[in-house]
Amino acid sequence: MFLVGITKHALLITSFVFIMMLLIEYINVQTHGKWQQSFLQNRFRQYLLGTFLGIIPGCLGAFTVVSLYSHRLMSFGALVATMIATSGDEAYVMFSLFPIKALLLNIVLFIVAILSGYLVDLVYKRQDVLLSGVEHELKLHQPEVCHCLQKNQLLPQLKNINFPRALLIGMMSIFLFGLLSQTIGPKSWNWVKVTLFISSLFALFVVVTVPDHFLEEHLWEHVLKRHLLNIFLWTFGALLVIHFLENYLDLQAWIQSNLFTILLIAVLVGIIPESGPHMVFVTLFASGAIPFSILLASSIVQDGHGTLPLLAVSKKGFVILKVINVLVGLVVGGIGLLLAG
């Protein structure tokens, strides 16, 4: 049944976002929050990091940047740069069908993403309103010092285990079992599955070893109770809507012979937070039916599943980001068509 597949997909996305938020929380407390400063004080470094994570095939890099943005460690411009650079799962297909042109595409995306992120931060000054009322800051209670790995406390903590620790250990163990049994995630051991497996193991290590205060205050209260269900529900709902759209709309039938019409269609389809529809334009480009500029515009707007967790963080931010990406896609794609013509 299609609901089973959607639920598995939503759980996979939610689990990875949860793991990233957990690890960010852990690193922040371990370093007393000092690691944030390199991001907060240097916007160009944010653009580089976000764009680099964005061009990595798949959506894991985009999910990571959404987590960083929700914790106010990335500017909105850096988030925009990440999503412009992101091509989702189609990146794997593009590198298999036309590797040289796919490399060129990613180089162009990298440059466009850096410039766009810089311009967004230059023009859009009131970014705080996008996260207003959302307490996603990485909380560090001064003068808190977390000795997060005390060997003499490991056995007592496990013998007298509390409910939050038991639940989190159970959740992480089930997720790892799902990966190993191929119930969730990729079937083959590609880099996505290896990344999920290693990060999940480290997350399990964190849950097992941190003291009760850190686990209850940061992982339980801040990460799990406040965000997890919200992220899952938004992700599941978006995937459900996308499923019905794809089954009742023939996207390929929209393709017309007019290149500017196709450009507009490619950009509009890219708004959908799903990798599948973008595959139409990858296939058309591989067959020589559409020019590079339309594939580029589609890639600029299309984020795979990368923006789904953003819906749970800031709906207004999601809309504004998509509007910016559409404008950038139309401008870059239009210039490409005019130059080619």
ZAMARGU-4260 file (C-alpha; in steps of 0.2 Angstrom, whole numbers, plus 5000, padded with zeros to 4 digits):
<rodrens>
0) 5000/5000/5000 | 5006/5017/4996 | 5004/5024/5013 | 5017/5011/5019 | 5030/5018/5007
5) 5026/5036/5012 | 5027/5032/5030 | 5044/5024/5028 | 5051/5039/5018 | 5044/5051/5031
10) 5052/5041/5045 | 5069/5041/5036 | 5069/5060/5033 | 5063/5063/5051 | 5076/5051/5058
15) 5090/5059/5049 | 5085/5077/5054 | 5083/5071/5072 | 5100/5063/5072 | 5108/5079/5065
20) 5099/5090/5078 | 5105/5078/5091 | 5123/5078/5085 | 5123/5097/5083 | 5117/5099/5101
25) 5130/5087/5107 | 5145/5096/5098 | 5138/5113/5104 | 5138/5108/5122 | 5155/5099/5121
30) 5163/5114/5114 | 5154/5127/5125 | 5146/5134/5110 | 5163/5141/5103 | 5161/5131/5086
35) 5146/5142/5082 | 5156/5158/5080 | 5165/5153/5064 | 5148/5152/5056 | 5140/5167/5064
40) 5155/5179/5061 | 5159/5174/5043 | 5145/5174/5031 | 5156/5168/5016 | 5161/5153/5026
45) 5142/5149/5028 | 5139/5151/5009 | 5154/5139/5005 | 5149/5126/5018 | 5130/5127/5013
50) 5134/5126/4994 | 5146/5112/4996 | 5133/5102/5006 | 5120/5106/4993 | 5130/5099/4978
55) 5132/5082/4987 | 5120/5070/4978 | 5105/5067/4988 | 5096/5077/5001 | 5107/5073/5017
60) 5117/5089/5015 | 5101/5100/5013 | 5094/5092/5028 | 5109/5096/5038 | 5109/5114/5033
65) 5090/5116/5038 | 5095/5110/5055 | 5109/5122/5056 | 5098/5136/5050 | 5084/5132/5062
70) 5097/5133/5076 | 5102/5151/5069 | 5120/5145/5064 | 5116/5148/5045 | 5109/5164/5038
75) 5094/5163/5026 | 5106/5168/5012 | 5116/5152/5016 | 5100/5142/5016 | 5095/5149/4999
80) 5113/5145/4992 | 5111/5127/4999 | 5095/5124/4990 | 5100/5132/4974 | 5115/5120/4974
85) 5104/5105/4978 | 5098/5093/4965 | 5092/5079/4976 | 5093/5061/4970 | 5093/5066/4952
90) 5111/5070/4954 | 5115/5052/4954 | 5106/5049/4938 | 5114/5064/4930 | 5131/5058/4934
95) 5127/5041/4927 | 5119/5048/4911 | 5131/5062/4907 | 5145/5064/4920 | 5155/5078/4911
100) 5139/5089/4908 | 5133/5085/4926 | 5150/5091/4933 | 5148/5107/4923 | 5131/5109/4929
105) 5137/5108/4947 | 5151/5120/4944 | 5138/5133/4937 | 5126/5129/4952 | 5140/5132/4964
110) 5144/5149/4957 | 5125/5154/4956 | 5122/5148/4973 | 5136/5158/4981 | 5131/5174/4972
115) 5113/5172/4976 | 5116/5168/4994 | 5127/5184/4996 | 5114/5195/4987 | 5099/5188/4998
120) 5109/5192/5014 | 5114/5209/5007 | 5096/5214/5002 | 5085/5205/5015 | 5090/5212/5032
125) 5075/5207/5043 | 5078/5188/5043 | 5074/5186/5061 | 5055/5187/5057 | 5056/5170/5048
130) 5061/5161/5064 | 5051/5173/5076 | 5042/5163/5090 | 5052/5147/5085 | 5064/5142/5099
135) 5077/5133/5089 | 5093/5141/5097 | 5106/5129/5103 | 5104/5131/5121 | 5119/5132/5132
140) 5115/5135/5150 | 5130/5145/5157 | 5141/5141/5167 | 5136/5123/5161 | 5150/5111/5158
145) 5145/5094/5152 | 5157/5080/5155 | 5148/5069/5142 | 5158/5054/5144 | 5161/5048/5162
150) 5166/5030/5161 | 5162/5027/5180 | 5144/5033/5177 | 5140/5022/5162 | 5135/5007/5171
155) 5125/5016/5185 | 5116/5026/5171 | 5111/5010/5162 | 5106/5000/5177 | 5095/5015/5183
160) 5089/5020/5166 | 5076/5033/5165 | 5062/5033/5152 | 5069/5046/5140 | 5086/5037/5138
165) 5077/5020/5136 | 5065/5027/5123 | 5079/5036/5113 | 5090/5020/5114 | 5075/5010/5108
170) 5072/5022/5093 | 5090/5023/5088 | 5091/5004/5089 | 5075/5001/5078 | 5082/5014/5065
175) 5099/5005/5064 | 5089/4988/5063 | 5079/4995/5049 | 5094/5001/5039 | 5103/4984/5041
180) 5087/4974/5037 | 5084/4986/5022 | 5067/4990/5029 | 5071/5008/5027 | 5084/5018/5017
185) 5093/5013/5002 | 5094/4994/4998 | 5112/4994/4993 | 5127/5001/5004 | 5130/5017/4994
190) 5137/5032/5002 | 5120/5038/5008 | 5117/5022/5018 | 5135/5022/5025 | 5132/5040/5031
195) 5116/5036/5039 | 5123/5021/5047 | 5139/5029/5054 | 5129/5045/5060 | 5116/5033/5068
200) 5129/5024/5078 | 5137/5040/5084 | 5120/5046/5089 | 5117/5030/5099 | 5134/5032/5107
205) 5129/5050/5112 | 5112/5044/5119 | 5120/5030/5129 | 5135/5040/5136 | 5128/5057/5140
210) 5123/5061/5158 | 5105/5062/5163 | 5105/5081/5164 | 5111/5083/5146 | 5099/5070/5139
215) 5084/5076/5148 | 5087/5095/5145 | 5094/5095/5128 | 5090/5079/5118 | 5073/5075/5126
220) 5065/5092/5130 | 5073/5102/5116 | 5075/5090/5101 | 5063/5076/5103 | 5048/5083/5112
225) 5048/5100/5103 | 5053/5096/5085 | 5051/5077/5081 | 5033/5075/5079 | 5030/5091/5070
230) 5044/5087/5057 | 5037/5070/5054 | 5019/5076/5052 | 5024/5090/5040 | 5035/5078/5030
235) 5022/5064/5029 | 5008/5077/5024 | 5019/5084/5010 | 5024/5067/5003 | 5005/5062/5003
240) 5000/5077/4993 | 5015/5074/4981 | 5009/5056/4979 | 4992/5061/4973 | 4998/5075/4962
245) 5010/5063/4953 | 4996/5050/4951 | 4983/5062/4944 | 4994/5074/4934 | 5003/5069/4918
250) 5018/5081/4920 | 5026/5075/4903 | 5010/5080/4894 | 5013/5098/4899 | 5029/5099/4889
255) 5027/5110/4874 | 5038/5114/4859 | 5041/5132/4864 | 5057/5133/4874 | 5052/5147/4886
260) 5036/5138/4890 | 5046/5123/4894 | 5057/5134/4905 | 5042/5140/4914 | 5035/5123/4917
265) 5052/5116/4923 | 5053/5130/4935 | 5035/5128/4942 | 5038/5109/4943 | 5054/5112/4953
270) 5043/5120/4967 | 5037/5103/4971 | 5047/5097/4986 | 5050/5080/4978 | 5064/5073/4967
275) 5053/5063/4955 | 5046/5076/4944 | 5063/5084/4940 | 5068/5067/4932 | 5057/5072/4917
280) 5069/5086/4913 | 5084/5075/4916 | 5078/5062/4904 | 5073/5075/4891 | 5091/5083/4892
285) 5099/5066/4891 | 5090/5063/4875 | 5094/5080/4868 | 5076/5087/4868 | 5079/5102/4879
290) 5095/5113/4881 | 5107/5114/4896 | 5099/5131/4902 | 5082/5123/4905 | 5090/5108/4915
295) 5100/5122/4925 | 5085/5132/4929 | 5076/5116/4935 | 5090/5111/4946 | 5091/5128/4953
300) 5073/5128/4959 | 5072/5109/4963 | 5078/5104/4980 | 5073/5086/4981 | 5066/5083/4998
305) 5078/5096/5006 | 5065/5109/5010 | 5052/5097/5018 | 5059/5099/5036 | 5059/5118/5033
310) 5040/5118/5033 | 5040/5112/5051 | 5053/5126/5055 | 5046/5141/5046 | 5032/5140/5033
315) 5035/5158/5028 | 5054/5155/5026 | 5049/5140/5015 | 5038/5151/5004 | 5051/5165/5002
320) 5065/5153/4998 | 5055/5145/4984 | 5050/5162/4977 | 5069/5167/4977 | 5074/5151/4969
325) 5060/5153/4956 | 5066/5170/4951 | 5084/5165/4950 | 5079/5150/4940 | 5069/5160/4928
330) 5083/5173/4926 | 5097/5161/4924 | 5087/5150/4912 | 5081/5164/4902 | 5098/5172/4900
335) 5104/5154/4894 | 5091/5153/4881 | 5093/5170/4875 | 5112/5167/4873 | 5110/5151/4865
340) 5097/5158/4853
</rodrens>
